[in-house]
Amino acid sequence: MAPNNASVSSGTGTVCEHAVRRAAELLEGAVLKTPCLPAPRLSELTGADVFVKYENMQVTGSFKERGALIKLLSLPETEKSRGVIAMSAGNHAQGVARHAQRLGIPATIVMPVLTPFVKIASTRSFGANVILAGDTVDEAKAEADRISAQEGLVWVHPFDDPHVVNGQGTVGLEMLSDVPNLETLVVPIGGGGLIAGVATAAKAVNPAIDIVGVETVLYPGMWGHFYGKDVRCEGASIAEGIAVRDFGQLTRKIVKDTVDDIILAKESTIERAINLYLTYQRTIAEGAGAAGLAALLTDPERFRGRRVGLVLCGGNIDPRLVSSIVIRELARDGRLVSVRIDTPDRPGVLGEIAGIIGGLKGNVVDVAHHRLFLNVPAKGATLDVTFEAFDAQHGTEIVDALRTKGYTVRHLDVTESIEQ
């Protein structure tokens, strides 16, 4: 555990409590001081006393503009006039673009081709020159390196820069200012800039505070470094904001010195956390933003009875993805049921089936009638029916009632049924 006056230096600056507090002064009035509020329903669910820091309320929807602004303010006028370049899958891009526009600094942002459109559009709306290059963050970075060398643009790194880390650390200062008796902070880890800054600030204020990081199972890079394990980072993650193969040299040292534990969350658990933020807290969390809550769901006993602060670090998620997650979670909970029913092709069958479902208080939301499937008798048909139920037991009662009436009923994947 780092002492109160711990600091880490690099060639371009120092990460320490004093620098984080100075960053907080510079951010005053330029970024929102987002609320850190109690979350009683999440507390009841997890067994911890949960508080949520709503960084999704920032103008760009993410904490990233804190570090981006501190970096931009640190540049001499000659570098500002040349312009800056950044590589990002979205949130850092928007932070750099917004504050570069405010400060009159030309900004070029290189983003992977597969970046969600909502993030590309938002970055362009802040006046940045957006270039799409490569399928991965690494390929986008290679293109940004080439452009930077060719045009003499100044790099604004998304995490491995002391100015950026100090800016992100203001999140921790604000949390402990609003809720001084927090015992644990749970912070998502991508490149490590957020958790490095938060841990530096929080440990300075309260050396006994527990700092827990969270990564996805698919991208456990910092976890592997922290515990000395060989890991593989690959796959399509719903938490693309923390799907990082190469974390920072500066941040890895700070994490090793100040962080107490790192938890790995599965994709399905992150999906559940996104849905819980929407349904319990009435707020939008992207995958990375929901990772802290996913950590509590992954290992509830570790946090039970403790006063826990979660950093909801971003809310930039494609609305279509949110819709898909809500449907999938309803299906997992047994509240949205999709079945295929073999029926005789005669009048009144559809009404009878609807009557059985409705009579048991189920709500039919989608019906597809098939006569041309080759595995259906010429005088038969199939019905794909999706209905709402109160819970899994209620859905089972409705299916059992259909079978009691003589129908052959098979369960289908809900999302597949609705898309057909």
C-alpha positions in Angstrom: 0.0 0.0 0.0 1.4 3.4 -1.0 2.0 6.0 1.6 0.1 9.3 1.6 2.8 11.2 -0.3 3.4 8.5 -2.9 4.1 9.8 -6.4 5.2 8.3 -9.7 7.2 10.3 -12.2 7.7 10.0 -15.9 9.6 12.0 -18.4 6.7 14.4 -18.8 5.4 14.9 -15.3 4.5 13.4 -11.9 1.4 11.6 -10.7 0.7 12.5 -7.1 -2.0 13.9 -4.8 -0.8 17.5 -5.2 -1.0 17.1 -9.0 -4.5 15.6 -8.8 -5.7 18.5 -6.6 -4.2 21.0 -9.0 -6.0 19.2 -11.9 -9.2 19.5 -9.9 -8.7 23.3 -9.7 -8.1 23.5 -13.5 -11.2 21.4 -14.2 -13.5 23.7 -12.1 -16.3 25.0 -14.4 -14.9 23.2 -17.5 -16.2 19.7 -16.7 -19.2 18.6 -14.6 -18.7 17.7 -10.9 -20.9 14.6 -11.3 -22.9 13.3 -8.4 -22.0 10.3 -6.2 -25.3 9.0 -5.0 -26.6 6.1 -2.9 -28.2 3.2 -4.8 -30.6 1.5 -2.4 -31.9 -1.1 -4.9 -28.4 -2.1 -6.0 -27.5 -2.3 -2.3 -30.4 -4.6 -1.6 -29.4 -6.8 -4.6 -25.7 -7.1 -3.8 -25.6 -6.9 -0.1 -23.2 -4.0 -0.1 -23.9 -0.3 0.7 -23.6 1.0 -2.9 -22.9 4.5 -4.1 -22.6 5.4 -7.8 -20.5 8.1 -9.4 -22.4 9.1 -12.5 -19.6 10.1 -15.0 -22.1 9.2 -17.8 -23.5 12.7 -17.1 -20.5 14.5 -18.5 -21.2 16.4 -21.7 -19.4 13.7 -23.7 -20.9 10.9 -21.7 -17.6 9.8 -20.1 -14.9 10.6 -17.5 -12.4 10.8 -20.3 -12.7 14.6 -20.9 -11.1 15.2 -17.4 -7.7 13.8 -18.4 -7.9 15.1 -22.0 -8.4 18.7 -20.8 -5.6 18.6 -18.3 -3.2 17.3 -21.0 -4.4 20.0 -23.5 -3.9 22.7 -20.9 -0.3 21.5 -20.2 0.8 22.1 -23.8 2.9 25.2 -24.8 1.4 27.5 -27.3 3.7 26.3 -30.1 2.3 22.7 -29.7 -1.3 23.9 -29.5 -1.0 25.8 -32.7 0.4 22.7 -34.5 -2.6 20.6 -33.4 -3.1 17.4 -31.5 -3.8 13.8 -32.5 -5.4 11.0 -30.5 -6.3 7.4 -31.0 -9.5 6.1 -29.4 -12.4 3.8 -29.7 -14.7 6.6 -28.7 -14.7 8.2 -25.3 -11.2 9.6 -25.2 -11.8 10.8 -28.8 -14.9 12.8 -27.7 -13.1 14.3 -24.7 -10.1 15.5 -26.8 -12.4 16.8 -29.6 -14.7 18.7 -27.3 -12.0 20.5 -25.3 -9.7 21.0 -28.3 -12.6 22.8 -29.9 -13.2 24.9 -26.8 -9.5 25.9 -26.7 -9.1 26.5 -30.4 -6.7 23.6 -30.9 -6.9 21.6 -34.2 -7.6 18.0 -33.4 -7.3 14.8 -35.5 -8.8 11.6 -34.1 -8.0 8.1 -35.4 -10.7 5.6 -34.6 -11.0 1.9 -35.5 -13.4 1.2 -38.3 -15.6 -0.9 -36.0 -16.1 1.9 -33.5 -19.9 2.3 -32.6 -21.4 4.9 -34.9 -22.8 6.9 -32.0 -19.2 7.6 -30.8 -18.0 8.5 -34.3 -20.9 10.9 -34.9 -20.4 12.5 -31.5 -16.6 13.0 -32.1 -17.3 14.6 -35.4 -19.9 16.9 -33.9 -17.1 18.5 -31.8 -15.3 19.6 -34.9 -12.5 17.0 -35.0 -11.0 15.5 -38.1 -12.0 11.9 -37.7 -10.1 9.2 -39.6 -11.3 5.6 -39.5 -8.4 3.1 -39.8 -7.9 -0.5 -38.9 -10.1 -3.1 -37.3 -8.4 -2.9 -34.0 -7.1 -0.3 -31.6 -3.5 -1.4 -32.3 -4.0 -0.8 -36.1 -5.6 2.6 -35.5 -2.7 3.5 -33.3 -0.2 2.6 -36.0 -2.0 4.9 -38.4 -2.1 7.7 -35.8 1.7 7.3 -35.3 2.2 7.7 -39.0 0.1 10.8 -39.2 1.7 12.3 -36.1 5.2 11.9 -37.6 4.1 13.1 -41.0 2.3 16.3 -39.8 4.1 17.0 -36.6 0.9 16.7 -34.4 1.2 16.3 -30.6 0.0 13.1 -29.1 -2.7 13.1 -26.5 -2.5 9.6 -25.1 -5.6 8.0 -23.7 -4.0 6.8 -20.5 -0.2 6.5 -20.3 0.4 10.2 -19.6 0.8 11.7 -16.1 -1.4 14.7 -17.0 -4.1 12.4 -18.2 -3.8 10.2 -15.1 -3.9 13.2 -12.8 -7.1 14.5 -14.5 -8.8 11.1 -14.1 -7.8 11.1 -10.5 -10.2 13.9 -9.8 -13.0 11.3 -10.0 -11.6 9.7 -6.8 -11.3 13.1 -5.0 -14.9 14.0 -5.7 -16.2 10.6 -4.6 -14.4 10.9 -1.2 -15.5 14.5 -0.8 -19.2 13.5 -1.3 -19.0 10.3 0.6 -16.0 10.4 3.0 -16.6 7.1 4.6 -16.4 4.9 1.5 -14.5 1.7 2.3 -14.0 0.4 -1.2 -13.8 1.9 -4.7 -14.5 -0.3 -7.7 -13.0 1.0 -10.9 -13.0 -0.3 -14.5 -9.5 -0.9 -16.1 -8.7 -0.5 -19.8 -5.3 1.1 -20.2 -5.3 1.9 -16.5 -5.5 5.7 -16.5 -8.7 6.0 -14.5 -7.8 3.5 -11.8 -4.2 4.8 -11.5 -5.5 8.3 -10.9 -8.3 7.3 -8.6 -6.1 5.0 -6.6 -3.4 7.7 -6.2 -5.9 10.3 -5.0 -8.0 8.0 -2.8 -5.0 6.3 -1.1 -3.6 9.8 -0.3 -6.9 10.8 1.4 -7.5 7.4 3.1 -4.6 5.0 3.0 -6.9 2.2 4.3 -9.4 2.4 1.5 -9.7 -0.7 -0.7 -9.2 -0.2 -4.4 -10.6 -2.9 -6.7 -10.2 -3.0 -10.4 -12.3 -4.8 -12.9 -11.5 -6.1 -16.4 -13.4 -8.4 -18.8 -12.6 -12.1 -18.9 -11.7 -11.5 -22.6 -9.2 -8.8 -21.9 -7.4 -9.6 -18.6 -4.1 -7.8 -19.4 -3.7 -5.8 -16.1 -5.0 -8.7 -14.1 -2.3 -10.9 -15.6 0.4 -8.3 -14.9 -0.9 -7.8 -11.3 -0.9 -11.5 -10.5 2.0 -12.6 -12.7 -0.1 -14.7 -15.0 0.2 -15.4 -18.7 -3.0 -14.3 -20.3 -4.6 -13.9 -23.8 -6.5 -10.8 -24.8 -8.9 -11.3 -27.7 -12.6 -11.5 -28.7 -15.5 -9.2 -29.2 -16.4 -7.6 -25.9 -19.5 -5.6 -25.1 -17.2 -3.5 -23.0 -15.1 -2.2 -25.9 -14.0 0.8 -23.8 -11.9 -1.5 -21.6 -11.1 -4.2 -24.3 -7.4 -3.2 -24.2 -4.5 -5.5 -25.1 -1.6 -3.1 -24.2 -2.0 -1.1 -20.9 0.3 1.7 -20.0 3.9 1.5 -18.7 3.2 4.3 -16.2 -0.2 3.0 -15.2 0.9 -0.6 -14.6 3.4 0.6 -11.9 0.8 2.7 -10.2 -1.7 -0.1 -10.2 0.9 -2.5 -8.8 1.7 -0.1 -6.0 -1.8 1.1 -5.1 -4.5 -1.4 -6.2 -5.6 -4.2 -3.8 -7.4 -6.6 -6.2 -8.6 -7.0 -9.7 -11.8 -8.9 -10.6 -12.6 -10.4 -14.0 -16.2 -10.1 -15.2 -17.9 -12.3 -17.8 -19.7 -10.8 -20.8 -23.1 -12.0 -19.6 -22.5 -10.4 -16.2 -21.7 -7.1 -17.8 -24.9 -7.3 -19.9 -26.8 -7.9 -16.7 -25.2 -4.9 -15.1 -26.1 -2.7 -18.0 -29.7 -3.8 -17.7 -29.7 -3.2 -13.9 -28.4 0.3 -14.3 -31.3 0.9 -16.8 -34.1 -0.7 -14.8 -33.0 0.0 -11.3 -31.2 3.3 -11.6 -32.9 4.7 -14.7 -29.6 5.5 -16.2 -27.5 4.4 -19.3 -24.2 2.6 -18.8 -22.0 1.4 -21.6 -20.2 -2.0 -21.1 -17.1 -0.4 -19.5 -19.3 1.8 -17.4 -21.2 -1.2 -16.0 -18.1 -3.2 -15.3 -17.9 -2.0 -11.6 -21.4 -3.3 -10.9 -20.5 -6.5 -12.8 -17.6 -7.0 -10.3 -20.1 -6.9 -7.4 -22.3 -9.4 -9.2 -19.3 -11.6 -9.9 -18.0 -11.8 -6.3 -20.8 -10.4 -3.9 -19.2 -11.9 -0.8 -16.1 -9.8 -1.2 -18.1 -6.6 -0.9 -21.0 -7.7 1.4 -21.6 -5.2 4.2 -19.0 -2.7 2.9 -19.7 0.8 1.8 -18.8 0.6 -1.9 -18.3 3.3 -4.5 -18.8 2.4 -8.2 -17.5 4.5 -11.0 -20.1 4.5 -13.8 -17.4 5.8 -16.1 -19.4 6.1 -19.4 -22.8 5.9 -21.0 -22.0 5.9 -24.7 -23.7 2.8 -26.0 -25.6 2.1 -29.2 -29.4 2.3 -28.5 -29.9 -0.8 -30.6 -27.5 -2.7 -28.4 -29.3 -1.5 -25.3 -32.6 -2.8 -26.8 -31.0 -6.2 -27.5 -29.6 -6.4 -24.0 -33.0 -5.6 -22.4 -34.7 -8.4 -24.5 -31.9 -10.9 -23.6 -32.2 -10.1 -19.9 -36.0 -10.5 -20.0 -35.4 -13.9 -21.6 -32.7 -14.9 -19.0 -35.2 -13.9 -16.2 -37.9 -16.0 -17.8 -40.1 -12.9 -18.3 -40.0 -13.1 -22.1 -40.7 -16.6 -23.5 -40.5 -17.7 -27.2 -41.9 -21.0 -28.3 -42.6 -22.9 -31.5 -45.9 -24.8 -31.5 -46.9 -27.5 -33.9 -50.6 -27.1 -34.9 -53.1 -28.5 -37.3 -53.9 -26.1 -40.2 -57.5 -25.3 -39.3 -59.5 -22.2 -38.4 -59.5 -21.2 -34.8 -56.2 -22.6 -33.7 -54.5 -19.3 -33.4 -57.4 -17.9 -31.3 -57.3 -21.0 -29.0 -53.6 -20.7 -28.4 -53.9 -16.9 -27.7 -56.8 -17.7 -25.4 -54.8 -20.2 -23.4 -51.9 -17.7 -23.0 -54.2 -14.7 -22.3 -56.4 -16.7 -19.9 -53.3 -17.3 -17.7 -52.4 -13.6 -17.8 -49.6 -13.9 -20.4 -49.2 -11.2 -23.0 -48.5 -12.2 -26.6 -46.0 -9.8 -28.2 -45.1 -11.5 -31.4 -46.6 -14.3 -33.6 -45.2 -15.9 -36.8 -47.3 -18.5 -38.7 -45.3 -21.0 -40.9 -46.8 -23.4 -43.4 -43.9 -23.9 -45.8 -41.3 -25.5 -43.5 -40.4 -28.9 -45.0 -40.5 -30.6 -41.6 -44.2 -29.5 -41.2 -46.9 -31.9 -42.6 -48.7 -30.5 -45.6 -51.9 -30.1 -43.6 -50.1 -28.7 -40.6 -48.4 -25.5 -39.5 -46.2 -24.1 -36.9 -46.6 -21.0 -34.8 -43.7 -19.1 -33.3 -45.1 -17.2 -30.3 -43.3 -14.8 -28.0 -45.1 -13.8 -24.8 -44.5 -11.9 -21.6 -44.8 -13.6 -18.3 -44.6 -12.3 -14.7 -41.5 -14.6 -14.0 -40.0 -17.9 -15.0 -42.5 -20.0 -13.1 -45.4 -18.2 -14.7 -43.9 -18.8 -18.1 -43.6 -22.5 -17.3 -47.2 -22.6 -16.2 -48.3 -21.2 -19.6 -46.2 -23.7 -21.6 -47.5 -26.6 -19.5 -51.0 -25.4 -20.2 -50.4 -25.5 -24.0 -49.0 -29.0 -23.7 -51.9 -30.1 -21.7 -54.1 -29.1 -24.6 -52.2 -31.4 -26.8 -49.8 -29.0 -28.5 -46.2 -29.8 -29.1 -44.2 -26.9 -27.7 -40.4 -26.2 -28.1 -38.5 -23.3 -26.6 -36.7 -20.9 -29.0 -34.1 -18.2 -28.6 -36.1 -15.0 -28.0 -33.9 -12.7 -30.0 -33.9 -15.1 -33.0 -37.6 -15.5 -32.9 -38.3 -11.7 -32.9 -35.8 -11.1 -35.7 -37.4 -13.7 -38.0 
